[in-house]
Amino acid sequence: MSTTGYEVVKIFNNNVLLAKHQGTEKILIKKGIGFSRKIADLIPEETSFEKIFSIENSETSHKFNQLLAAVDPHLVGICEEILCFISSKIASTITEEMHIRLIDHIAFTIYRLQHHDTIENPFIVEIETLYSQEYEIARQAVRLLEKSVAMSIPDSEIGFITLHIHTLRSNGKLSSTIKNAYICNSVLELIEDELCIEVDRKSIDYARFVCHIRFAAERITQNIPIRNDLLMSIRKTYKNSYKLAQKVSRFMEEELTLNVPEAETGFIAMHIERLKNASSYGSSYVDK
């Protein structure tokens, strides 16, 4: 028998193993790989796996072992399979830190729901609109998770997983993703209050507006300049909308602690004007 290969350390389920390979911990995922396996078994080097997650950093390894001590191994295996599915849908590399964070999030979500502890997601509509591709991946992942744990998972949890997936894809910070959703929600509520309207969260006008605010926030944060050759015309033609856009800009400045260029304010005014006139094209809003 070969003395080299992947040495089995822990068996999570029939499809997921923890193994040692050349001194490094590896999560091995392949259908049936854990069936009839025993601790210390050697899996040949040439074996083809569906996915391998490496844990090389000592601090990450410590965190992962803490996770294993606290969470049922079968559930960890399910979480790894869900992460494997997510990984297959995105082009970005999943870092060790993000790997542990997402496994921990999914495991704790199941723990909460088993104890009838649900958390409301106040930005679920904004999240679904802003990150539609990530939301669809999260929705599919949650459907797989529901089958594996035999329980219903509310849409609010799809939203939370969506935020993690977007962070994976953008190599950004989860806090920034949540911040953008909060800003979009707050800006829209400010406009609704000022104009005494209620914007239909399923309308194209809503989707267009929140996407613009999201990208505006990203441009401002990354100091990416934008030209607005129509600025003078916007200020004259849409005076009231421009005044409201200035309020929106001041709010964004407070939240981002950065200056909002006048060009951005002008574009926001155009979108506000479009929201005001939306009823001319369909019932995108109703009077409060």
Secondary structure as UniProt FT lines:
FT   STRAND          6..13
FT   TURN            14..15
FT   STRAND          16..21
FT   TURN            22..23
FT   STRAND          24..29
FT   TURN            31..36
FT   TURN            39..40
FT   STRAND          42..43
FT   TURN            45..46
FT   STRAND          51..55
FT   HELIX           58..70
FT   HELIX           73..89
FT   HELIX           96..114
FT   TURN            115..116
FT   TURN            122..123
FT   HELIX           124..130
FT   HELIX           132..149
FT   HELIX           155..170
FT   HELIX           174..195
FT   STRAND          197..199
FT   TURN            201..202
FT   HELIX           204..221
FT   TURN            222..223
FT   TURN            229..230
FT   HELIX           231..237
FT   HELIX           239..256
FT   HELIX           262..276
FT   HELIX           278..280
FT   STRAND          285..287
//
